[in-house]
């Protein structure tokens, strides 16, 4: 189990470029199942989750070639063999559920062990199943999910929640279904928009991209394409946070600022300023870092909501930033009941945080953090602990670095390039 050793208290300085969006790459990898022709995905993030997804696709017969120099992966699904998937691989990654839509619509069946991923509370798959059934898929469950169909037919579908992965699965199933599909209450995150643009480049007919009502006219077949994955906005804001909590100044190149307007507004509540320079972001060293109260001097609240509002995956990072900000603020994540359960680790470092219930906490700052021995519970809490350690006085240890590797490419090298004192230690397991 790898661990990070971080000597905190060093301001970050310099320039970095984010990797491709993990949450776009994973559904796009699944979408390559929809054609027998080659699909080239450029700016692919080389992280644990994409590697695991690649192994799952290869177990079905997918051919994958990787160009490490250009971060381009070429996929060709001309010899797919539908069969049993490795349960261990499926448990490692939530995105294994994304195989359902393309496999059912193109090949007519899929047997899928339950997906895994971060342990941040119950993550429903009901919406996926209901949508696929609406398109004409049969479903059963007995330790594994079994999907089958004699042919999908377009339908008018109202998703019971604006689930990102359910929207993606439904889109991929509908592009080869006969007739027209309307997906209502669709999620509209940047990675969903990118998936739609990739599919249209492959010959799909998807309209109203970026809205919560998608219209899809089914086509007989899709063809190959080349597509460049956009920057990971979650990684971008992670580095914004790292600069802020260390009092540093950095430039983030090609940051995809068109998707960051709402996040910018929310961070302004914490007194965090970002300068947009073309498609770059400059995080200045001089930050106000003071809570802006609501009218009547009321304690403000940062709450997650479906896109284009503040995303749940940035909640952990915002909480760490708030520990370095003057004032009091309430955080509310109603989506996942375990999102807040890393807060005890921040408290052990000296943060003044009151956990109100599994969904809400109050942060009172600023507080000088001190080094601690920590363990990463999931991707987003893990990166938040990295930020806390960068800010803290002394040497911190963060175990279970592999959780962070699932979503962040070469994180220690990128941080070292900005002046951070962080090293990876590889620990030997018994018997090695």
C-alpha positions as CSV (number, residue, x, y, z in Angstrom):
1,X,0.0,0.0,0.0
2,X,1.6,3.3,-1.1
3,X,1.7,6.3,1.1
4,X,2.5,10.0,0.6
5,X,4.9,11.8,2.9
6,X,4.2,15.5,2.9
7,X,6.1,18.3,4.5
8,X,3.6,21.1,4.8
9,X,3.8,24.9,4.9
10,X,5.4,25.5,1.5
11,X,3.6,27.9,-0.8
12,X,3.0,26.5,-4.3
13,X,4.3,28.4,-7.3
14,X,4.5,27.8,-11.0
15,X,2.4,26.5,-13.9
16,X,0.6,23.2,-14.4
17,X,-1.7,21.6,-17.0
18,X,-4.6,19.3,-15.9
19,X,-5.1,15.8,-17.2
20,X,-8.1,14.8,-19.2
21,X,-11.4,14.5,-17.4
22,X,-11.7,11.1,-15.7
23,X,-15.4,11.3,-15.6
24,X,-15.5,11.8,-19.4
25,X,-12.9,9.2,-20.2
26,X,-14.7,6.3,-18.5
27,X,-18.1,6.6,-20.4
28,X,-16.2,7.3,-23.6
29,X,-14.3,4.1,-23.2
30,X,-17.6,2.3,-22.8
31,X,-18.9,4.1,-25.9
32,X,-16.2,2.5,-28.0
33,X,-18.2,-0.7,-27.8
34,X,-20.8,0.8,-30.0
35,X,-18.8,0.4,-33.2
36,X,-16.5,-2.1,-34.8
37,X,-14.3,0.7,-36.2
38,X,-11.3,2.3,-34.4
39,X,-12.0,5.1,-31.9
40,X,-9.1,7.3,-30.8
41,X,-9.5,9.1,-27.5
42,X,-6.8,11.8,-27.0
43,X,-5.7,13.4,-23.7
44,X,-6.6,10.2,-21.9
45,X,-5.8,10.3,-18.1
46,X,-3.4,7.5,-17.1
47,X,-5.0,6.7,-13.8
48,X,-6.1,3.6,-11.9
49,X,-9.8,3.9,-12.9
50,X,-9.0,4.1,-16.7
51,X,-6.6,1.2,-16.4
52,X,-9.2,-0.9,-14.7
53,X,-11.9,0.0,-17.2
54,X,-9.4,-0.9,-20.0
55,X,-8.9,-4.4,-18.4
56,X,-12.7,-4.9,-18.3
57,X,-13.0,-3.9,-22.0
58,X,-10.1,-6.2,-22.9
59,X,-11.8,-9.1,-21.1
60,X,-14.7,-8.7,-23.6
61,X,-12.3,-8.7,-26.6
62,X,-11.6,-5.0,-27.0
63,X,-8.3,-4.2,-28.7
64,X,-6.5,-1.2,-27.0
65,X,-3.4,0.5,-28.1
66,X,-1.8,3.2,-26.0
67,X,0.5,6.0,-27.2
68,X,2.1,7.1,-24.0
69,X,3.8,10.1,-25.7
70,X,0.6,11.7,-26.9
71,X,-1.8,10.3,-24.2
72,X,-3.9,8.8,-27.0
73,X,-5.6,5.4,-26.7
74,X,-7.1,3.6,-29.7
75,X,-10.0,1.2,-29.1
76,X,-11.4,-1.3,-31.6
77,X,-14.4,-3.5,-30.7
78,X,-14.5,-5.7,-33.9
79,X,-14.1,-9.0,-32.0
80,X,-16.2,-8.6,-28.8
81,X,-17.1,-11.8,-27.0
82,X,-19.9,-11.1,-24.5
83,X,-19.2,-13.2,-21.4
84,X,-18.7,-13.1,-17.7
85,X,-16.8,-10.1,-16.3
86,X,-14.3,-10.4,-13.5
87,X,-16.2,-9.6,-10.3
88,X,-13.0,-8.2,-8.7
89,X,-12.4,-5.7,-11.5
90,X,-16.1,-4.7,-11.3
91,X,-15.8,-4.1,-7.6
92,X,-12.9,-1.8,-8.1
93,X,-14.8,0.7,-10.2
94,X,-18.2,2.3,-10.2
95,X,-18.0,2.9,-14.0
96,X,-18.4,-0.9,-14.8
97,X,-22.1,-0.2,-14.8
98,X,-21.5,1.9,-17.9
99,X,-21.0,-1.3,-20.0
100,X,-24.7,-2.1,-19.7
101,X,-26.0,0.5,-22.2
102,X,-23.6,-0.2,-25.1
103,X,-23.4,-4.0,-24.6
104,X,-27.2,-4.4,-24.5
105,X,-28.0,-2.1,-27.5
106,X,-25.2,-3.6,-29.8
107,X,-25.0,-7.2,-28.7
108,X,-28.3,-7.9,-26.9
109,X,-27.1,-9.0,-23.5
110,X,-24.7,-8.5,-20.6
111,X,-24.0,-10.3,-17.3
112,X,-22.6,-7.8,-14.9
113,X,-21.3,-8.3,-11.3
114,X,-22.3,-5.4,-9.0
115,X,-20.2,-2.3,-9.5
116,X,-17.9,-0.9,-6.8
117,X,-16.2,2.4,-6.4
118,X,-15.9,4.9,-3.5
119,X,-17.6,4.1,-0.2
120,X,-19.5,7.4,0.3
121,X,-23.0,6.0,0.9
122,X,-25.6,4.2,-1.1
123,X,-25.3,4.8,-4.9
124,X,-28.4,3.6,-6.6
125,X,-28.5,1.7,-9.9
126,X,-32.3,1.6,-10.0
127,X,-32.4,4.5,-12.5
128,X,-30.2,2.7,-15.0
129,X,-32.4,-0.4,-14.8
130,X,-35.7,1.5,-15.2
131,X,-34.4,3.5,-18.2
132,X,-33.0,0.4,-20.0
133,X,-36.3,-1.5,-19.3
134,X,-38.2,1.5,-20.8
135,X,-36.1,1.0,-24.0
136,X,-37.0,-2.7,-24.1
137,X,-34.4,-4.5,-22.1
138,X,-35.2,-7.4,-19.8
139,X,-33.5,-7.4,-16.4
140,X,-33.0,-9.9,-13.6
141,X,-30.8,-10.0,-10.5
142,X,-29.4,-13.0,-8.7
143,X,-26.0,-12.0,-7.3
144,X,-25.3,-10.5,-10.8
145,X,-27.2,-8.2,-13.1
146,X,-28.5,-9.8,-16.3
147,X,-29.6,-7.7,-19.2
148,X,-31.0,-9.0,-22.5
149,X,-33.1,-7.7,-25.4
150,X,-34.4,-8.7,-28.8
151,X,-33.9,-5.1,-29.9
152,X,-34.2,-1.7,-28.2
153,X,-36.9,0.7,-29.2
154,X,-36.8,4.5,-28.6
155,X,-39.0,5.8,-25.8
156,X,-40.0,8.9,-23.8
157,X,-38.0,8.4,-20.6
158,X,-38.3,10.5,-17.4
159,X,-35.4,9.6,-15.1
160,X,-36.4,9.4,-11.5
161,X,-33.2,11.3,-10.6
162,X,-30.7,13.3,-12.6
163,X,-28.1,10.6,-12.3
164,X,-24.9,11.2,-14.3
165,X,-24.1,7.6,-15.0
166,X,-27.7,6.6,-15.6
167,X,-28.0,9.5,-18.1
168,X,-24.8,8.2,-19.8
169,X,-26.0,4.6,-19.9
170,X,-29.4,5.7,-21.4
171,X,-27.7,7.8,-24.1
172,X,-25.4,5.0,-25.1
173,X,-28.3,2.5,-25.3
174,X,-30.6,4.9,-27.2
175,X,-28.2,5.9,-30.0
176,X,-28.6,2.5,-31.7
177,X,-32.3,1.9,-30.7
178,X,-35.0,2.1,-33.3
179,X,-36.9,5.4,-33.4
180,X,-36.6,8.5,-31.2
181,X,-35.8,8.7,-27.5
182,X,-36.4,11.6,-25.2
183,X,-34.5,11.6,-22.0
184,X,-36.1,14.0,-19.5
185,X,-34.5,15.1,-16.2
186,X,-31.2,14.2,-17.8
187,X,-28.0,15.2,-16.0
188,X,-25.9,17.7,-18.0
189,X,-22.4,17.7,-16.5
190,X,-19.5,18.6,-18.8
191,X,-18.5,14.9,-19.1
192,X,-22.1,14.1,-20.4
193,X,-21.8,16.8,-22.9
194,X,-18.4,15.5,-24.1
195,X,-19.9,11.9,-24.4
196,X,-22.7,13.3,-26.6
197,X,-20.2,15.1,-28.8
198,X,-18.1,12.0,-29.2
199,X,-21.1,9.9,-30.1
200,X,-22.2,12.5,-32.7
201,X,-18.7,12.4,-34.1
202,X,-19.3,8.7,-34.5
203,X,-22.5,9.2,-36.4
204,X,-25.1,9.5,-33.6
205,X,-27.9,12.0,-33.7
206,X,-28.2,13.7,-30.3
207,X,-29.9,17.1,-29.9
208,X,-30.2,19.6,-27.1
209,X,-26.8,18.7,-25.7
210,X,-26.2,20.5,-22.3
211,X,-29.9,20.6,-21.5
212,X,-31.9,18.3,-19.2
213,X,-34.1,17.1,-22.1
214,X,-32.1,15.2,-24.7
215,X,-33.5,14.1,-28.0
216,X,-31.9,11.1,-29.7
217,X,-32.8,9.7,-33.1
218,X,-31.5,6.1,-33.3
219,X,-29.2,5.2,-36.2
220,X,-28.4,1.8,-37.7
221,X,-24.7,1.9,-37.0
222,X,-21.9,4.1,-35.7
223,X,-18.4,4.6,-37.2
224,X,-15.0,5.4,-35.8
225,X,-13.8,8.8,-34.7
226,X,-11.1,10.8,-33.0
227,X,-11.9,12.9,-30.0
228,X,-9.9,15.0,-27.5
229,X,-11.1,14.8,-23.9
230,X,-11.3,18.1,-22.1
231,X,-9.6,19.1,-18.9
232,X,-10.7,17.6,-15.6
233,X,-12.4,20.5,-13.8
234,X,-12.3,18.5,-10.5
235,X,-8.5,18.3,-10.8
236,X,-8.3,22.0,-11.8
237,X,-10.2,23.1,-8.6
238,X,-8.1,20.7,-6.5
239,X,-5.0,22.6,-7.6
240,X,-6.7,25.9,-7.1
241,X,-7.4,24.8,-3.5
242,X,-3.8,23.6,-3.0
243,X,-2.5,27.0,-4.0
244,X,-5.0,28.8,-1.8
245,X,-4.3,26.8,1.4
246,X,-0.6,27.2,1.0
247,X,-0.7,30.9,0.2
248,X,0.9,30.2,-3.2
249,X,0.4,31.6,-6.7
250,X,0.0,29.3,-9.7
251,X,-1.2,29.3,-13.3
252,X,-3.3,26.4,-14.6
253,X,-3.1,26.1,-18.4
254,X,-6.0,25.0,-20.6
255,X,-8.3,24.8,-17.6
256,X,-11.7,24.7,-19.4
257,X,-13.0,27.9,-17.8
258,X,-16.3,27.7,-19.6
259,X,-17.4,25.1,-17.1
260,X,-16.1,26.9,-14.0
261,X,-18.4,29.9,-13.6
262,X,-20.7,28.5,-10.9
263,X,-17.7,27.1,-9.0
264,X,-16.1,30.5,-9.2
265,X,-19.2,32.0,-7.6
266,X,-19.2,29.5,-4.8
267,X,-15.5,29.9,-4.0
268,X,-16.1,33.6,-3.8
269,X,-18.2,32.9,-0.7
270,X,-14.9,31.8,0.9
271,X,-13.0,34.8,-0.3
272,X,-11.2,32.9,-2.9
273,X,-10.4,34.7,-6.1
274,X,-9.5,33.2,-9.5
275,X,-8.5,35.2,-12.6
276,X,-9.5,33.8,-15.9
277,X,-6.9,34.6,-18.6
278,X,-8.2,33.2,-21.8
279,X,-8.6,29.4,-21.0
280,X,-6.0,29.7,-18.2
281,X,-6.7,30.3,-14.5
282,X,-4.4,32.4,-12.4
283,X,-4.6,31.8,-8.6
284,X,-3.0,35.0,-7.0
285,X,-1.1,34.8,-3.8
286,X,-3.1,37.6,-2.3
287,X,-6.4,36.2,-1.3
288,X,-9.1,37.8,0.9
289,X,-10.0,34.4,2.6
290,X,-12.9,35.8,4.6
291,X,-16.5,34.4,4.6
292,X,-19.0,36.6,2.9
293,X,-22.1,36.5,5.1
294,X,-25.6,36.3,3.6
295,X,-28.1,39.2,4.0
296,X,-28.7,40.1,7.6
297,X,-25.3,38.7,8.6
298,X,-26.6,35.2,8.3
299,X,-24.2,32.2,8.2
300,X,-23.9,31.3,4.5
301,X,-24.3,27.8,3.2
302,X,-22.6,25.8,0.5
303,X,-24.8,23.1,-0.8
304,X,-24.3,20.6,-3.6
305,X,-26.9,20.4,-6.4
306,X,-27.0,18.9,-9.9
307,X,-25.0,20.6,-12.6
308,X,-24.6,23.5,-13.3
309,X,-24.7,24.1,-9.6
310,X,-21.8,23.2,-7.2
311,X,-20.8,19.5,-7.6
312,X,-20.7,17.0,-4.8
313,X,-17.2,15.9,-5.7
314,X,-15.8,19.3,-4.8
315,X,-17.4,19.4,-1.3
316,X,-14.3,17.9,0.5
317,X,-12.0,20.3,-1.1
318,X,-14.2,23.3,-0.2
319,X,-14.3,22.2,3.4
320,X,-10.5,22.1,3.6
321,X,-10.3,25.6,2.1
322,X,-12.8,26.8,4.7
323,X,-10.5,25.8,7.5
324,X,-8.1,28.5,6.4
325,X,-10.8,31.2,5.9
326,X,-12.0,33.7,8.5
327,X,-15.6,33.2,9.5
328,X,-18.2,30.5,9.9
329,X,-19.9,28.6,7.1
330,X,-22.3,25.6,6.7
331,X,-21.7,22.8,4.2
332,X,-24.5,20.5,3.1
333,X,-24.2,17.4,0.9
334,X,-27.6,15.7,0.8
335,X,-26.4,13.3,-1.9
336,X,-24.1,11.0,0.0
337,X,-24.4,10.1,3.7
338,X,-20.7,9.3,4.1
339,X,-19.2,12.3,2.3
340,X,-18.5,14.1,5.6
341,X,-17.0,11.1,7.4
342,X,-13.4,12.3,6.7
343,X,-13.9,15.3,8.8
344,X,-12.6,13.6,12.0
345,X,-9.2,13.5,10.3
346,X,-9.3,17.3,9.8
347,X,-10.3,17.7,13.4
348,X,-7.3,15.7,14.5
349,X,-5.2,18.2,12.6
350,X,-6.7,21.1,14.6
351,X,-9.6,22.1,12.4
352,X,-12.7,23.6,14.1
353,X,-15.5,21.7,12.5
354,X,-18.9,20.6,14.0
355,X,-20.4,17.6,12.3
356,X,-24.2,18.3,12.6
357,X,-25.3,15.0,11.0
358,X,-24.1,12.8,8.1
359,X,-24.9,15.4,5.6
360,X,-24.0,18.7,7.2
361,X,-21.0,20.3,9.0
362,X,-20.1,23.8,10.2
363,X,-16.5,25.1,9.7
364,X,-15.1,27.9,11.8
365,X,-11.8,29.4,10.6
366,X,-9.1,30.1,10.2
367,X,-7.2,27.4,12.0
368,X,-3.6,26.5,11.8
369,X,-3.4,22.8,10.9
370,X,-0.7,20.5,12.3
371,X,0.8,17.3,10.7
372,X,-0.9,14.0,11.2
373,X,-0.9,10.4,10.1
374,X,-3.9,9.9,7.9
375,X,-5.5,7.4,5.5
376,X,-7.3,8.2,2.3
377,X,-10.9,6.8,2.4
378,X,-11.9,7.7,-1.2
379,X,-10.7,9.8,-4.1
380,X,-12.1,13.2,-3.2
381,X,-11.6,12.9,0.6
382,X,-8.1,11.7,-0.2
383,X,-7.1,14.7,-2.3
384,X,-8.7,17.0,0.4
385,X,-6.3,15.4,2.9
386,X,-3.4,16.1,0.6
387,X,-4.4,19.8,0.6
388,X,-4.7,19.8,4.4
389,X,-1.2,18.2,4.7
390,X,0.2,20.8,2.3
391,X,-1.1,23.5,4.5
392,X,-0.2,21.9,7.8
393,X,3.0,22.5,9.9
394,X,5.2,19.5,10.0
395,X,5.3,16.1,8.2
396,X,2.1,14.3,7.4
397,X,1.6,10.7,6.2
398,X,-1.3,9.8,4.0
399,X,-1.7,6.0,3.6
400,X,-3.8,4.3,0.9
401,X,-2.5,6.6,-1.8
402,X,-3.9,4.2,-4.3
403,X,-7.4,5.6,-3.7
404,X,-6.1,9.1,-4.8
405,X,-4.4,7.5,-7.8
406,X,-7.8,6.3,-9.1
407,X,-8.6,9.9,-10.0
408,X,-5.4,11.9,-10.1
409,X,-2.6,11.3,-12.6
410,X,1.0,11.6,-11.4
411,X,-0.1,13.8,-8.5
412,X,3.1,13.8,-6.6
413,X,5.1,14.8,-9.7
414,X,2.7,17.7,-10.6
415,X,2.8,19.0,-7.0
416,X,6.6,18.6,-6.9
417,X,6.7,20.7,-10.1
418,X,4.9,23.5,-8.1
419,X,7.4,23.3,-5.2
420,X,5.5,21.0,-2.9
421,X,7.6,18.7,-0.6
422,X,5.8,15.4,-1.3
423,X,7.2,11.9,-1.9
424,X,5.6,8.5,-2.5
425,X,6.7,5.6,-0.3
426,X,6.0,2.1,-1.5
427,X,5.4,-0.3,1.3
428,X,6.2,-4.0,0.9
429,X,3.5,-6.6,1.6
430,X,4.2,-9.7,3.7
431,X,5.7,-12.4,1.5
432,X,7.3,-10.0,-1.0
